[in-house]
């Protein structure tokens, strides 16, 4: 039945797709075969929509060292404004969130510390004096939070801070490690979400079980966090005598519905086919249900990469990722239908000839989807590309 429906969809054509897509735009102004661009931030938070503008961040080496950039486009404009450079020293893994009314906050790692800046008009500030990396941000219910992996003895641990944004500045209000005790092994790549009730949830990669497990914790006020719990519903243990457990990495979070939080990550429980996209949903109780495979059966034998979960207050929920099921990497998406994730749908401008990968996405207040990805071309090099989808 599923094959028949897919064949029917192919005959009818793109009019049957669930989104109507705009023409794709190139975000970055500097291209070249020796310029390398990256969108690899924790929580994959590289695009945000603030009022009538969309902002995109990335890192590239146009100035002979990795630097972080932000480009903004009014939604009514035909192209992005020239990007601004966020960093002064070597910079990695920038993220961006929307404050509303065309205002943004960006964060990044620079010279061994995490920094943040309100844009436009604000100056960059250092969020901590400790050695730190892998910053991410989340905003919701009138609150703004940052999280990062901070050196605490031999290993890094996850730290969360509440931030205060004034008209033209930004400052740290409170800093709190998720766990007070020193970490027993490495913690990294945090993801943040602020639910509709104002509670904050943080997830991260954790090595305390001698293999990478996505862990999650929540707090009503951003100051006292619950004991960490596993996102994955498979316990640690070797498989066929190999290792301490399956691999899972790069958790992402999104506020979802009135009080919910959704999580997605890359999961290697089917180790013969590599990483798959899995998700788990919290409808507001701060407990996650069973793990759900996101991609459909046509992607089961293919490695998935760069997964990101995206939700909004109306209850819309979808995931994006890339895989090479059609021969080269393409950007795919699947939407939650209330019971499961539906059939995979390719983003037209981010599929086909060439390599399209590293997707990030955001939903705006009208339910429109803003997708950004990297497009690799042998002649032009790598470009940051953008498209907007309007739901049918």
C-alpha positions, -999 to 999 in steps of 0.1 A, spaced: 0 0 0 28 24 9 46 18 -23 14 24 -43 8 57 -25 44 68 -32 40 60 -69 7 79 -70 25 109 -54 52 108 -80 27 108 -108 6 136 -93 38 157 -87 48 183 -61 13 198 -59 5 170 -34 34 179 -11 25 193 23 44 225 18 47 252 -9 83 263 -12 99 296 -22 129 300 -44 161 291 -27 185 320 -18 222 320 -10 230 335 24 268 340 24 284 366 2 319 350 0 324 317 -19 353 297 -32 367 262 -33 391 269 -5 365 285 18 349 259 42 316 266 59 302 248 90 269 247 108 277 223 136 264 240 167 250 222 198 212 218 194 217 228 157 203 263 165 216 281 134 185 299 122 158 319 140 129 341 129 123 373 149 93 393 140 96 401 103 133 389 99 152 357 97 187 353 110 213 327 100 247 320 116 276 299 105 314 297 107 339 299 78 376 306 71 374 334 45 398 355 67 423 326 70 410 315 104 376 302 115 353 331 122 315 333 130 290 353 109 254 364 111 232 373 81 197 388 84 169 390 59 136 409 62 111 383 52 98 406 25 133 412 10 145 393 -20 180 386 -5 200 385 27 218 416 39 256 414 39 267 393 69 283 407 100 313 391 117 306 382 153 340 371 165 375 385 168 396 354 175 391 319 163 354 311 165 333 279 164 297 266 166 276 298 166 239 297 175 211 322 173 177 327 189 150 353 183 139 379 209 112 393 187 107 426 168 138 419 147 161 414 177 184 384 180 209 369 205 239 349 191 263 328 211 296 311 201 329 297 213 358 320 209 394 316 222 384 289 246 353 306 261 317 310 252 304 345 242 271 360 234 258 392 219 225 410 214 219 421 178 215 447 166 233 472 189 248 450 216 284 443 225 298 408 229 302 395 264 319 365 279 295 342 296 320 325 318 357 328 327 361 291 328 373 272 297 341 264 279 327 253 245 296 242 226 272 270 236 235 269 228 206 292 236 168 290 242 141 315 246 105 312 257 79 324 282 98 357 285 130 339 296 164 335 279 189 308 288 223 296 276 240 263 282 275 251 275 301 224 283 325 238 309 358 224 321 354 211 357 386 193 366 394 164 342 362 165 323 336 190 310 301 193 326 270 210 314 262 244 328 231 265 324 228 303 327 198 326 327 205 358 307 189 392 309 186 412 276 180 449 279 174 473 250 210 473 239 229 449 261 231 414 275 242 401 309 244 369 329 219 367 357 226 333 372 249 303 364 241 268 375 258 234 367 231 208 361 249 185 385 268 199 415 292 170 417 323 168 395 316 148 363 329 112 363 333 114 325 329 138 296 296 157 291 290 178 260 268 191 231 240 205 252 205 213 239 180 236 255 143 243 254 120 266 273 85 251 276 53 271 276 51 269 314 85 286 317 104 254 328 137 248 311 149 214 298 185 206 290 198 175 272 234 165 264 258 137 254 270 119 285 298 93 289 293 82 325 282 47 313 314 43 292 295 49 260 276 80 248 241 83 262 218 113 257 208 125 291 181 150 300 171 171 331 146 199 337 141 228 361 111 250 370 133 280 375 167 273 358 184 271 392 176 236 406 177 207 381 162 173 385 184 142 385 195 134 350 176 107 331 183 88 299 165 98 267 172 64 252 150 36 263 177 9 258 199 3 289 236 1 287 252 -32 279 275 -47 253 261 -60 220 277 -93 209 304 -87 234 313 -53 218 316 -21 237 296 -9 267 265 0 248 250 14 216 261 48 204 238 78 204 247 115 199 238 151 192 205 155 211 183 184 200 153 198 218 123 220 209 94 234 229 63 219 216 26 226 222 14 244 253 38 228 278 57 200 259 93 194 249 103 172 220 138 156 216 155 140 186 190 126 183 212 102 162 210 67 174 230 36 165 210 8 181 208 -7 146 246 -7 143 247 -25 110 230 5 92 247 32 112 229 61 128 191 66 126 170 95 137 151 88 169 128 110 189 110 111 223 82 133 234 74 150 267 38 163 267 44 184 298 50 160 327 88 163 322 89 126 315 97 112 280 77 84 264 91 55 243 116 62 216 103 67 181 121 61 148 117 92 127 127 83 92 106 58 72 116 24 59 132 38 27 159 54 49 164 24 72 194 10 55 211 44 51 231 65 76 213 96 88 231 128 99 225 162 113 191 156 129 171 186 143 136 186 159 114 217 154 81 224 172 58 253 179 32 264 204 3 252 181 16 216 184 32 213 150 63 191 152 87 179 126 123 167 122 149 174 95 181 156 87 203 145 57 210 111 42 222 97 8 194 73 0 193 86 -35 230 85 -41 241 119 -27 232 137 5 198 154 4 177 171 31 147 152 43 119 160 68 91 140 85 62 155 104 45 142 135 8 132 129 -2 126 165 7 89 165 39 86 145 62 105 121 48 104 86 65 95 53 98 113 46 96 143 23 125 158 5 130 196 6 130 202 -32 157 229 -33 179 208 -10 177 176 -29 188 162 -63 221 167 -81 250 176 -58 254 174 -20 229 191 3 235 185 40 236 199 75 200 212 77 187 235 103 152 248 105 127 270 125 90 276 125 77 312 126 46 325 144 25 319 112 36 282 110 59 288 80 91 267 79 125 283 73 151 257 63 189 264 59 215 239 47 250 236 32 252 231 -6 284 217 -19 294 224 -55 327 213 -71 331 246 -89 315 271 -65 325 255 -32 302 255 -3 272 278 1 247 285 28 213 281 13 178 292 25 142 284 16 108 291 31 80 266 32 43 276 36 20 248 48 -8 238 25 
